[in-house]
Amino acid sequence: MTSPRRPQPPTVTESPVAHRVLVLAPHYDDEVLGCGGLILQLAAGGARIVCAFVSDGSGGVEGPPEGSTREQYSRRRRKEADEAAAALGIDSVVHLGHRHGLQDGALASSLDELTGHIETLLQEHRPDLLLVPSPLEVTPDHRATFRALHEALINGRQGRTEGGEPLPSQDDDSSPGDLTLRVLCYEVNHPFYPDLLVDVTAELDGVVDAMSHYRSQLERHDYMGSCRGLRRYRSLTVPDPCRYAEGYCQLTANDFTTRSPAQLIAYLGGAPSLVEVASPRRVSIVVRTYNRPRRLAEALDSLALSSYRNVEVVLVNDGGRRPEVAEGFPFEVHRVDFAENRGRSAAAQAGVEAATGDCVGFLDDDDLLAPEHLESLTAMLGDGVDVAYSDAAVVCYEPGTNGWKESSRRLPYSRDFDRAILLLDNYIPFHTVLMTREALERAGSFDPELPIFEDWDLLIRLSRSSNFVHLARTTCEYRHFLDGAADGPSGGHALGGAASARPDFETLKAKVLSKHATDLGPEALARAVTRMRRQAVLAGEAARARIRERQRDLAERNAEIERLRARERELESSHSRRGAEIERLQARERDLESSHVERGAEIERLQVRERDLQAEVDAMKATRAWRLHERLQSLRGSDG
């Protein structure tokens, strides 16, 4: 299976930028505890933020505090959430739980309903950034919210025609309402393996302030300590001045649509909780291999994780070295060893003849199955359905410094069954198929004259007498190794390298078309062409709609950039005016200082003159004339 993503903790911080943000908070206060600092940053940057509170806040298993009913407790928490949202700068709050009766502590039992509500939110708000709890969380409601988002993104991945027919999957990261959706998983009560750290040192007081509005929760738990503690812990791998950081795992919509729930949890570094399914229906998986022990080991490892346990493996070694099976492999293994290489058809037929199960599937040594694959498809067989198939993510790998590195992951094959189109081209990867033994027997043996396209030929023959059903979920991985020499001489594909590289590729394809030409009469061909043309037109319209949406986004962002530039020019102009005013005031200050100096000098001169005059007066008063003058004045006063 794909290696779990367990990166070293980041040593630098980043600052995500977004235009439209949707926050999924299972409970009132999760938005503060998990991503409050980032929300504050995004709000300060001008993003429009919508927060959807998923449960009703009525208290879950723990229940409301003594003296309060669930309804009273729920109302109190809703009011606190509105206050906290205002403190964080959130533009709009959606109380999903209150509006739709989604009970606190019971979201897993309302998964389908919750999925529908999240689809609606995605369509209405068209976020380019979505914040959701990690699926590694301890709390079941947190995991259920992530699972519902997973389902919503898968449901939105498959377009439909006006008549309800499916459009072929697109190879972009499309999602309901937005084509560039970025998903950040946040942590509340279980640390994970983050690949993004956001410095929230400057926002910590704001986070604490927002949390202070959740008085009902602070009365019961030390959530304020959690606010600080987890963020302080996350800052340990980054240098000062960062003292508080929030950790996130980064995903795209494509990660959700090209991985099963169990695969995505494993990819994030967790251990998916799977319930083993015991069933009397025996499933035989035919595994073809040729001199690729490492790839075979990976394929068998993926099969060993299957939640469906009544499985036997028929291991067909097509003339290579005898392959090893790991000790402790959980399923019974029947071996078929050819002395020399006999090709894909012969290996597949030998596997079918050795199989004893009620149902038969195939897994080549370079492909993988998700743990849910067999459980999902066996549940679909019966009631007139003989063949079930799912979707496969096409994953390309290229050599890296530490082994093979994933370079792309797409979902190009996802189409509900259409026999007329199947007669023209194969859109069903063979390891996505599970069929009943009876259907396989009616279809007949693999054609030994076909070194490739043996699977397509068999599917066409199966479709003559068996009903097909499509599960639009990714439960398989179809792997390409880009150097053409992955683990052995057989190249990038099982049993002989890339089929399209063969010089007789088109000749052999024409042989299959000719073999079944009578099935594709004029009416069937006309229907197939009409459907393919309609789908091509609709796909073109969808592509143009995506272009228009991207252009609208670009126009909005350009308008925002122009607004910011205008504000920058306004501030620069204001700064210039203020600079001129400051210069004028400084000149005035210099003038006043100069005047002050001059006046000080004049005062000092006058004070000197005053002292001189006073000295003259004092000298005058000391003379006989002054004393005679004073005596005369005194006598005159007496005469009067």
C-alpha positions in Angstrom: 0.0 0.0 0.0 1.0 3.6 -0.2 3.4 4.4 2.6 1.8 6.5 5.4 2.8 10.1 5.4 4.9 10.6 8.5 7.1 13.6 7.8 9.6 15.1 10.2 8.0 18.1 12.0 8.4 21.3 10.0 11.2 23.6 11.0 9.7 26.7 9.5 6.2 28.2 9.6 3.9 29.2 6.8 0.9 31.5 6.4 -1.9 30.0 4.3 -3.8 32.5 2.2 -7.5 32.0 1.2 -10.4 33.9 -0.3 -13.3 31.8 0.9 -13.0 29.6 4.0 -15.3 26.9 5.3 -14.7 25.6 8.8 -16.3 22.3 9.9 -16.5 22.2 13.7 -18.2 19.0 15.1 -18.8 20.8 18.4 -19.1 24.3 19.8 -15.4 25.3 20.6 -13.6 22.9 18.2 -13.0 25.9 15.9 -11.2 27.7 18.6 -9.3 24.8 20.0 -8.2 23.4 16.6 -7.7 26.4 14.3 -8.5 29.6 16.1 -5.2 31.3 15.4 -5.3 30.5 11.7 -8.9 31.8 11.5 -7.8 35.1 13.1 -5.0 35.4 10.5 -7.3 34.6 7.6 -9.9 37.1 8.8 -7.3 39.8 9.2 -6.2 39.0 5.6 -9.7 39.7 4.3 -11.0 36.1 3.8 -14.7 35.5 4.0 -15.1 32.8 6.7 -18.1 30.5 7.2 -18.1 28.2 10.3 -20.6 25.2 10.3 -21.2 23.7 13.7 -22.2 20.1 13.0 -23.8 18.9 16.2 -26.5 20.5 18.4 -24.3 21.0 21.5 -26.8 19.2 23.7 -24.1 17.4 25.7 -23.6 14.0 24.1 -22.9 11.1 26.3 -21.7 13.3 29.1 -25.0 15.1 29.1 -25.8 18.6 30.2 -24.6 19.9 33.6 -26.8 19.3 36.6 -29.8 21.7 36.7 -29.9 22.2 32.9 -31.9 20.4 30.2 -30.4 19.4 26.9 -32.3 22.2 25.1 -31.2 24.8 27.6 -27.6 23.6 27.4 -27.7 23.7 23.6 -29.1 27.2 23.5 -26.4 28.4 25.9 -23.7 26.9 23.8 -25.1 28.3 20.6 -25.0 31.8 22.1 -21.4 31.2 23.3 -20.4 30.1 19.8 -21.9 33.2 18.2 -19.9 35.3 20.6 -16.7 33.4 19.9 -17.2 33.6 16.2 -17.5 37.4 16.4 -14.3 37.5 18.4 -12.5 35.4 15.7 -13.8 37.5 12.8 -16.0 34.8 11.4 -18.4 36.3 8.9 -21.2 33.7 9.0 -22.2 30.8 11.4 -24.3 27.8 10.4 -25.8 25.8 13.2 -26.3 22.5 11.3 -26.9 20.4 14.4 -29.6 22.7 15.7 -31.2 23.2 12.3 -31.3 19.5 11.4 -31.3 17.7 14.7 -27.8 16.2 14.5 -27.2 15.2 18.0 -24.0 15.8 19.9 -22.2 12.4 20.3 -24.2 10.6 17.6 -22.9 12.0 14.3 -21.7 8.6 13.1 -25.4 7.4 13.1 -26.4 10.3 10.9 -23.5 10.0 8.3 -25.7 10.0 5.2 -27.6 13.1 6.3 -24.5 14.9 7.4 -22.8 14.1 4.0 -25.8 15.7 2.2 -25.5 18.9 4.4 -21.8 19.2 3.7 -22.4 18.8 0.0 -24.8 21.7 0.2 -22.3 23.8 2.1 -19.7 23.2 -0.5 -22.0 24.1 -3.3 -23.3 27.3 -1.6 -20.0 28.7 -0.4 -17.5 27.4 -2.9 -14.6 27.5 -0.5 -11.0 27.4 -1.6 -9.9 26.4 1.9 -11.6 24.0 4.1 -10.7 23.3 7.8 -11.8 19.9 9.2 -10.8 17.8 12.2 -8.3 15.0 11.5 -9.6 11.5 11.1 -7.1 10.4 13.7 -9.0 12.2 16.4 -10.2 10.3 19.5 -13.7 11.7 19.5 -16.1 9.7 17.3 -17.9 12.9 16.2 -14.7 14.4 14.9 -14.0 11.2 12.8 -17.6 11.2 11.5 -17.3 14.8 10.3 -14.1 13.9 8.3 -15.8 10.8 6.9 -18.8 12.8 5.8 -16.6 15.3 4.1 -14.9 12.3 2.3 -18.2 11.1 1.1 -19.3 14.6 0.0 -16.2 15.1 -2.1 -16.6 11.7 -3.7 -20.3 12.3 -4.5 -19.5 15.7 -6.0 -16.7 14.2 -8.1 -19.0 12.4 -10.6 -20.9 14.7 -12.9 -24.2 13.7 -14.5 -26.0 14.4 -17.7 -29.5 15.8 -17.8 -30.7 12.2 -18.2 -28.8 11.1 -15.2 -26.0 9.4 -17.1 -22.5 9.8 -15.6 -19.9 12.0 -17.2 -16.4 10.6 -17.3 -14.3 11.6 -14.4 -12.1 14.6 -14.9 -8.4 14.6 -14.1 -8.3 17.7 -11.9 -8.9 18.3 -8.2 -12.5 19.3 -8.8 -14.9 19.4 -5.9 -18.4 20.6 -5.4 -18.5 24.3 -5.8 -14.8 24.9 -6.3 -12.0 23.5 -8.4 -9.0 24.4 -6.3 -10.1 23.2 -2.9 -7.4 22.9 -0.3 -8.2 21.0 2.9 -6.3 21.5 6.1 -6.9 18.9 8.9 -6.6 20.3 12.4 -6.0 18.6 15.7 -8.0 19.0 18.9 -7.5 15.9 21.1 -5.0 13.7 19.3 -1.7 15.0 17.9 -0.9 13.8 14.4 2.0 14.2 11.9 1.7 17.8 10.7 3.3 19.0 7.5 2.3 22.6 8.0 2.9 24.8 11.0 1.4 28.3 11.4 2.9 30.8 13.8 0.1 32.0 16.0 2.2 33.8 18.6 0.6 37.1 17.8 -2.9 35.6 17.8 -2.7 33.7 21.0 -4.4 36.4 23.1 -7.2 36.5 20.5 -7.6 32.7 20.7 -7.7 32.9 24.5 -10.3 35.7 24.3 -12.4 33.7 21.9 -12.2 30.6 24.2 -13.2 32.7 27.2 -16.7 33.0 25.6 -17.2 29.3 26.1 -17.9 29.6 29.8 -20.0 26.5 29.9 -17.0 24.4 28.7 -14.4 26.1 30.8 -16.5 25.2 33.9 -16.1 21.6 33.0 -12.6 21.2 31.5 -9.3 23.1 31.4 -9.7 24.0 27.7 -7.7 27.2 28.2 -4.8 25.1 29.2 -5.3 23.0 26.0 -5.4 26.2 23.9 -2.0 27.1 25.1 -0.4 23.7 25.7 -0.8 22.2 22.2 0.2 25.3 20.5 3.3 25.7 22.7 4.2 22.1 22.0 3.9 22.6 18.2 6.4 25.5 18.3 9.2 23.4 19.6 10.7 22.6 16.2 10.7 26.2 14.9 13.0 29.0 16.0 12.2 32.0 18.0 10.3 34.4 18.0 7.6 31.7 17.4 6.4 30.6 20.7 3.0 29.2 19.7 2.1 27.4 16.6 -0.9 25.4 15.1 -0.2 22.1 13.2 -2.1 21.0 10.1 -2.1 18.2 7.6 -2.5 19.4 4.0 -4.8 17.6 1.6 -6.5 18.3 -1.7 -9.9 17.2 -3.0 -8.0 14.7 -5.2 -6.6 13.0 -2.1 -10.2 12.2 -1.0 -11.5 11.0 -4.3 -8.5 8.7 -5.1 -8.2 7.0 -1.8 -10.7 4.9 0.2 -11.4 6.0 3.8 -9.0 3.4 5.2 -6.3 4.3 2.7 -6.6 8.0 3.5 -6.4 7.4 7.3 -3.3 5.2 6.7 -1.8 7.8 4.5 -2.1 10.4 7.3 -0.2 8.1 9.6 -3.2 6.5 11.4 -4.4 2.9 11.8 -7.9 2.5 10.3 -10.4 0.8 12.5 -11.9 -2.0 10.3 -14.6 -4.4 11.3 -13.7 -7.8 9.9 -16.6 -9.3 7.8 -17.2 -13.1 8.1 -19.3 -14.5 5.3 -19.9 -18.0 4.0 -19.3 -16.7 0.4 -15.8 -17.7 -0.6 -13.8 -15.2 -2.7 -10.9 -16.3 -4.9 -8.4 -13.7 -5.9 -6.2 -14.7 -8.9 -2.8 -13.0 -8.6 -0.6 -13.1 -11.7 3.1 -12.5 -11.2 6.4 -12.7 -13.1 9.8 -12.0 -11.4 8.7 -9.0 -9.3 9.0 -10.1 -5.7 8.8 -6.6 -4.2 5.8 -5.6 -6.1 4.1 -8.9 -5.4 4.8 -8.5 -1.7 3.1 -5.1 -1.7 0.1 -6.4 -3.6 -0.3 -9.3 -1.2 0.2 -6.9 1.8 -2.7 -4.8 0.5 -4.9 -7.9 0.2 -4.0 -9.1 3.7 -5.5 -6.0 5.1 -8.9 -6.8 3.6 -11.9 -6.4 6.0 -13.5 -9.3 4.2 -11.9 -12.5 5.5 -13.3 -15.5 3.6 -10.6 -15.3 0.9 -8.3 -17.6 -0.9 -5.4 -16.5 -3.1 -4.5 -18.3 -6.3 -0.9 -17.3 -7.0 0.0 -17.9 -10.6 3.8 -17.7 -11.3 4.1 -17.1 -15.1 7.5 -18.8 -15.5 9.6 -16.7 -13.2 11.4 -17.4 -10.0 9.2 -19.1 -7.4 7.7 -16.2 -5.4 7.7 -16.1 -1.6 4.7 -15.5 0.5 5.2 -13.7 3.8 5.0 -15.9 6.9 1.7 -15.3 8.7 -0.1 -14.3 5.5 -3.8 -14.6 6.7 -5.3 -16.3 3.7 -5.0 -19.7 2.1 -2.7 -19.7 -0.9 -3.0 -22.1 -3.9 0.1 -22.0 -6.2 0.2 -22.4 -9.9 3.8 -22.5 -11.3 4.5 -22.4 -15.1 7.9 -23.7 -16.2 8.1 -21.0 -18.8 6.3 -17.7 -19.5 2.9 -18.3 -21.1 1.4 -14.8 -21.0 -1.5 -13.0 -19.5 -4.4 -15.0 -20.8 -2.9 -18.4 -19.9 -2.0 -17.2 -16.4 -5.5 -15.8 -15.8 -7.2 -19.0 -17.1 -5.0 -21.2 -15.0 -5.9 -19.1 -11.9 -9.6 -19.4 -12.6 -9.3 -23.2 -13.0 -7.5 -23.5 -9.7 -10.0 -21.3 -7.8 -12.6 -22.8 -5.6 -14.5 -19.6 -4.5 -18.0 -18.6 -5.1 -16.7 -15.3 -6.5 -13.6 -14.5 -8.5 -11.5 -11.4 -8.7 -8.0 -10.5 -10.1 -5.0 -8.7 -8.8 -1.8 -8.3 -10.8 1.4 -8.0 -8.9 1.9 -4.3 -9.6 -1.6 -3.2 -8.3 -3.2 -2.7 -4.9 -6.5 -3.2 -3.2 -8.0 -1.1 -0.5 -9.1 -2.8 2.7 -12.8 -2.1 1.9 -12.6 -3.4 -1.7 -13.9 -7.0 -1.3 -16.4 -6.1 1.4 -17.9 -3.4 -0.8 -18.2 -5.5 -3.9 -19.4 -8.8 -2.4 -22.3 -6.8 -0.8 -23.4 -5.7 -4.3 -23.5 -9.2 -5.8 -26.9 -11.0 -5.8 -30.4 -10.0 -6.6 -29.7 -10.4 -10.3 -26.2 -8.7 -10.2 -23.4 -11.0 -11.3 -20.6 -8.5 -11.8 -19.6 -5.5 -9.6 -16.8 -3.1 -10.2 -15.4 0.0 -8.4 -13.0 2.8 -9.3 -9.2 2.6 -9.4 -6.8 5.5 -8.8 -4.1 5.6 -11.5 -0.9 6.4 -9.6 2.4 7.1 -11.3 5.7 6.6 -9.5 9.2 7.8 -10.4 12.5 7.0 -8.8 13.6 9.1 -5.9 16.5 9.4 -3.5 14.7 7.1 -1.0 13.0 4.7 -3.4 9.9 5.2 -5.5 8.1 8.5 -5.1 4.5 9.2 -6.1 4.4 11.8 -8.9 0.7 11.9 -9.8 -2.6 10.5 -8.7 -5.7 10.6 -11.0 -9.1 9.1 -11.4 -9.6 8.8 -15.2 -11.8 5.7 -15.1 -15.1 6.2 -13.4 -18.2 5.4 -15.5 -21.4 3.6 -14.8 -21.9 0.5 -16.9 -22.6 1.1 -20.6 -22.3 -2.0 -22.7 -22.3 -0.1 -26.0 -19.3 2.0 -25.0 -17.6 -1.1 -23.5 -17.8 -2.6 -27.0 -15.8 0.3 -28.3 -13.2 0.7 -25.5 -12.5 -0.7 -22.1 -13.0 1.7 -19.2 -13.0 -0.9 -16.4 -9.6 -1.8 -14.8 -9.7 -5.5 -14.3 -8.7 -5.6 -10.7 -11.7 -3.4 -9.8 -14.0 -6.3 -10.9 -15.6 -9.1 -8.8 -17.8 -11.6 -10.5 -19.7 -14.7 -9.5 -18.4 -18.1 -10.6 -21.6 -18.7 -12.5 -21.1 -15.5 -14.6 -17.5 -16.5 -15.3 -18.5 -20.0 -16.5 -21.2 -18.5 -18.8 -18.7 -16.2 -20.3 -16.2 -18.9 -21.1 -12.4 -19.0 -20.9 -9.8 -16.3 -21.5 -8.8 -16.1 -25.2 -5.2 -17.6 -25.5 -4.8 -15.7 -28.8 -4.9 -12.3 -27.0 -1.5 -11.4 -25.4 -3.2 -8.2 -24.2 -6.8 -7.0 -24.0 -7.8 -10.5 -22.6 -9.6 -8.7 -19.8 -11.6 -6.4 -22.1 -12.5 -9.4 -24.2 -13.8 -11.3 -21.1 -15.7 -8.3 -19.9 -17.5 -8.0 -23.2 -18.5 -11.7 -23.1 -19.6 -11.4 -19.4 -21.8 -8.5 -20.4 -23.8 -10.7 -22.8 -25.3 -12.8 -20.0 -24.6 -10.9 -16.8 -25.8 -7.7 -15.1 -23.0 -5.2 -14.1 -23.2 -2.7 -11.3 -20.7 0.2 -10.7 -19.6 1.4 -7.3 -18.4 4.9 -7.8 -15.8 4.7 -5.0 -12.0 4.3 -5.2 -11.1 0.9 -3.8 -8.1 0.0 -5.9 -4.8 1.5 -7.1 -3.5 1.0 -10.6 0.2 1.7 -10.6 2.6 2.9 -13.2 6.4 2.9 -12.6 7.8 5.6 -15.0 11.3 4.3 -15.6 9.8 1.1 -17.2 11.8 -1.2 -15.0 10.1 -1.5 -11.7 11.4 -4.5 -9.8 12.3 -6.7 -12.7 12.4 -7.2 -16.5 8.7 -7.0 -17.1 8.7 -3.3 -17.0 6.0 -1.0 -15.6 3.1 -3.4 -15.9 2.4 -6.9 -14.9 3.5 -9.7 -17.3 5.1 -7.9 -20.1 5.4 -4.1 -19.7 3.1 -1.3 -21.0 0.6 -2.6 -23.5 0.4 0.6 -25.4 4.2 0.4 -26.2 3.7 -2.8 -28.2 4.0 -2.4 -31.9 0.9 -4.6 -32.4 -1.2 -2.6 -29.9 -3.7 -1.2 -32.4 -3.7 -4.5 -34.4 -4.8 -6.4 -31.3 -7.3 -3.8 -30.3 -8.8 -4.1 -33.8 -8.9 -7.9 -33.3 -11.1 -7.5 -30.2 -13.4 -5.0 -32.0 -13.7 -7.4 -35.0 -14.4 -10.4 -32.7 -17.4 -8.6 -31.2 -18.5 -6.6 -34.2 -21.8 -8.4 -34.4 -22.7 -7.2 -30.9 -22.2 -3.6 -32.0 -25.0 -3.3 -34.6 -25.9 0.0 -36.2 -28.4 0.9 -33.4 -26.0 0.1 -30.6 -23.2 1.9 -32.3 -25.5 4.9 -32.9 -26.5 4.9 -29.2 -22.8 4.7 -28.1 -21.8 7.5 -30.4 -24.7 9.7 -29.3 -23.8 9.1 -25.6 -20.1 9.7 -26.2 -20.9 12.8 -28.2 -23.3 14.1 -25.5 -20.8 13.4 -22.8 -18.0 15.1 -24.8 -20.3 18.2 -25.3 -21.2 18.2 -21.6 -17.6 17.6 -20.6 -16.6 20.6 -22.8 -19.3 22.7 -21.2 -18.2 21.6 -17.8 -14.6 22.5 -18.8 -15.7 26.0 -20.0 -17.7 26.4 -16.8 -14.6 25.6 -14.8 -12.7 28.1 -16.9 -15.4 30.7 -16.2 -15.3 29.9 -12.5 -11.6 30.2 -12.4 -11.8 33.5 -14.4 -14.4 34.8 -11.8 -12.1 33.8 -9.0 -9.2 35.5 -10.8 -11.3 38.6 -11.4 -12.3 38.7 -7.7 -8.8 38.2 -6.6 -7.5 40.8 -9.1 -10.2 43.2 -7.8 -9.1 42.5 -4.3 -5.4 43.1 -5.3 -6.5 46.4 -7.0 -8.4 47.4 -3.9 -5.3 46.7 -1.7 -3.1 48.6 -4.2 -5.5 51.5 -4.1 -5.5 51.4 -0.3 -1.7 51.2 -0.5 -1.6 54.3 -2.8 -4.0 56.1 -0.4 -1.8 55.2 2.5 1.3 56.3 0.6 -0.5 59.6 -0.3 -1.6 60.1 3.3 1.9 59.2 4.4 3.3 61.9 2.0 0.8 64.5 3.3 1.6 63.6 6.8 5.3 63.7 5.9 4.9 67.2 4.5 2.9 68.2 7.6 5.6 66.7 9.8 8.2 68.7 7.9 6.2 71.9 8.3 5.8 71.3 12.0 9.4 70.5 12.3 10.3 73.7 10.5 8.0 75.6 12.8 9.6 73.8 15.8 13.0 75.0 14.5 11.7 78.5 14.1 10.2 78.5 17.6 13.4 77.0 18.9 15.4 79.8 17.2 13.0 82.4 18.4 13.2 80.9 21.8 17.0 81.2 21.7 16.8 84.8 20.6 14.2 85.7 23.2 16.4 83.9 25.8 19.3 86.0 24.8 17.2 89.2 24.9 15.9 88.3 28.4 19.5 87.6 29.5 20.5 91.1 28.1 17.6 92.8 29.8 18.4 91.0 33.1 22.0 92.2 32.8 20.8 95.7 32.1 18.4 95.4 35.0 21.2 94.4 37.3 23.3 97.3 36.0 20.5 99.8 36.7 19.9 98.4 40.1 23.6 98.8 40.9 23.5 102.4 39.7 20.4 103.0 41.9 22.1 101.4 44.9 25.2 103.5 44.3 23.1 106.6 44.0 21.3 105.8 47.2 24.7 105.7 49.0 25.6 109.3 48.1 25.2 112.4 50.4 23.1 114.0 47.7 20.6 111.1 47.8 20.5 111.2 51.6 20.0 115.1 51.5 17.2 114.5 48.9 15.5 112.0 51.1 15.8 114.4 54.1 14.2 117.3 52.1 11.4 115.0 51.0 10.8 114.0 54.6 10.7 117.7 55.7 8.3 118.6 53.0 6.1 115.8 54.2 6.2 117.2 57.7 5.2 120.7 56.7 2.2 119.4 54.9 
